Amino acid sequence: MGYLSQRALVGMKHYQYKPAGYTYLDVIHTPMWNFLVELLPMWLAPNLVTLTGLSAVFAAYLINTVYLVNFSALMGSKPGVRKVPPLLASYLITDVMRFQ
């Protein structure tokens, strides 16, 4: 007696993987991802690419920790504080999508 039923084995036999086309955003993102993949050298390990994305998350966390102690940059309550750090942090967070 196996772990899978006969019906499950037949379903696995006819399974076909579809790598793309799940959402409407795939039409927008796939060309960008393909372009970015072609920029990376082939000898670069995939784990290193993921680690680069993780470092972008840490950098965004540090930027928010230093500049947004009480969210004064977002509210505009301090006249000398610029809105660049939160924008940079949000850009770094979107980099995670590119490096995953």
Residue pairs with C-beta under 8 A, 6 or more apart in sequence:
2 9
4 12
20 26
20 30
29 97
32 98
33 98
36 98
40 49
49 99
50 99
50 100
52 99
53 95
53 96
53 98
53 99
53 100
54 96
54 99
56 92
56 93
56 95
56 96
56 99
57 92
57 93
57 96
59 89
59 92
60 88
60 89
60 90
60 92
60 93
61 89
63 85
63 86
63 88
63 89
63 92
64 85
64 86
64 89
66 85
67 73
67 81
67 85
67 86
68 74
68 85
68 86
72 78
72 81
73 81
73 82
73 83
73 85
73 86
74 83
74 86
76 83
